Amino acid sequence: MVASNQVHAIGPDIWPFGSTRSMLRLLDRVESALPA
């Protein structure tokens, strides 16, 4: 978990294994927060 966090902190272009789901969830939250 810590290693994945470090890799994720390196840059947005680099996605550690298993972070895709978290990114999708974050995007969903942002889209839901933004006014359509």
C-alpha angles and dihedrals in degrees: 000000000000092000091051090050091052092049090048090051091055093072145322091247091063113071119189118219112281095017094100091081092050090049092050090050091049091049090050090052092049093047091048090049093050116083112251 
